[in-house]
Amino acid sequence: MLKIVPFNASHLQEIAALERECFSIPWSASMFEEELKSTLAHYFVALQDGEVIGYAGMWKILDEGHITNIAVSPRCRTRGIGGKLLETLISLAAQFQLSVLLLEVRESNAAARSLYAKRGFVQTGLRKGYYHDNHENAVLMTLTARDSASTPQDAPFRKE
């Protein structure tokens, strides 16, 4: 059974290994250790039979959320795990009453861009040459909070 739980120090090595498996410019274990200490950082792991098979994180900065990473083990993709992790972050943003969620995604990562678009994120910019490994562009995607005066409370974010 899949469980989404808050990230803690016991997950550190598995997250670092997953990061290396999923990204060409991986964060180090010490970077994740720093995230654990940060009051701005909020991370969750997806556990299957006690094993970390995915994770997601965001920074809460004032009234904005910046999604830093979402990763799912390649052997576990296409099962909806990334979507569940993203929905966890969206729910947390609603709890924090954030005005917006932002993220950058590689221009070539069609699967991730589709995942975000299905959850209401829209492309709002392009960061040219953002990734230093191959100078690929990053697509900036945004999900904006709904106006609470005109929208049901159970749907706190809207498409632009």
N, C-alpha and C positions, 0 to 999 in steps of 0.2 A: 504494500500500500504506500502511496506517495504521501509524504508529509512535508509541509513548508514550515520551517521553524527559524527563529532568529539565529544568526551567525554568532558563534562563540569560539573561544580559543581552541576547543577540541576539533573544530572543523578546518583549522588553518592549513595544515599540510595537504589535505585533500583538495581544498580550494586552490592552493598554489599549483598543485599538479594539474587540476582541471584547467586552470588559466593557461598553463604551458601547452596543453593539448589543444586548446581552442583558439588562441590568439597568436599572431605573428610578432606582436610586441607585448609580451605578457608582463603583468605586474609581478613583482617578487613577493615571497612570503613576508618579508619585512614590511612591504607596503601595505599588505592586508593587516598585519599586526598593528600598524599605525592607524588603520581604519577602525580597528576595534577600540582604540583609545579615544578616537575623535567623537566629540559630542554632535558633530554635524552629520556623521555617517550612520546609515541605517541599512543593514545587510540581512539577507535571508538565504537559507540553503534549502534545496529540494533534496529530501532523503528518500531513498528506496531501500528497504531492508537495512536501514542504518548507514548506508553508503551515500556520500555526497555525489549526486548526479547532475546538479545544477546549482547556480546561485545568482543572485541579483542584488544590486545595491544602488543607493542614491544618497546624495548629500542634500540636507535641508539647510538652505541659506536664506535667511529672512523668510519671505513668503513664497520662495521658489524651491522646486525640487530639481536636482540635476541627476539624471540616471547615469551612473558611472559605468556599470557593466551588467550584462546579462549573459550568462553562459550555460550551455547544456552539453553534457557529454555527447560526442558525435554518435555513440552507439544508442543513445536514448532520444534522439531528435525525432520530430514528427509525431510525438505522443501528447502534445499540448502542454509540456512542462514549462517551456519558455513563456507561454501565454499565462499560465498560472502564476509564475514568478512576477511577470509584468503586472497582472491584476493585483497581486499583493502590494506592489509599490504604489499603484494607483489608489488602492484603498487607504494606504498609509498617508498618501498626499491629501486625501479627503479628510482623514482624521485630523491632520495637522492644519487643515483649512488653507492649503497652499493655493496660490493663484494660477500657477503654471508648472508643468513638468517639461523639462528639456532634455534632449539627448543628441549625441552625434553618432552616426552610423556610416560605415564605409559605403561609398556610392555603389560599389559592386555587390553589396550584400543584399540581394533581392529578397531572400527569405526573411531576414530581420526587418527590412523596410516594410514588407507585407504584414508581418506580425504587428508592428507598431501602427500601421495604417488601419488595420482591423480593429484596433482598440481606440481609434479616433485621433491619433497623432497625424499632423499634417506637416509637409515640408515647408519650412519657413526661411531657409537659407542654405548656403553652400560655403563651406570653409575649404578654399582651394589649397591643395597640397598639404592637408592637415596631417596625414600619416607619414611619419618620417622614414618608414621602411621602404616605401615605394612612391611616396608623394601623391598618393591617391587622395581625392577630395573626400570630405566628410559632408554628409547631408545633415543639416540641422533640422530636427523634428520637434514639434511642440504640441502639447495637449493643454488647453486652457480651461480653467475652472469655470463652471456655469455661474450665471448671475442668480443668486439664491432668491431674489425677489420674483423671478419669472420661471423658475425651474423646480421640478420635484427634488426633494432632498436626497432621494435614493440614487440620483444620477448627478454627482457633483462635477463632472467634467463634460465638455462639449467639443464638437468638431468646430474648427474656425469657419 
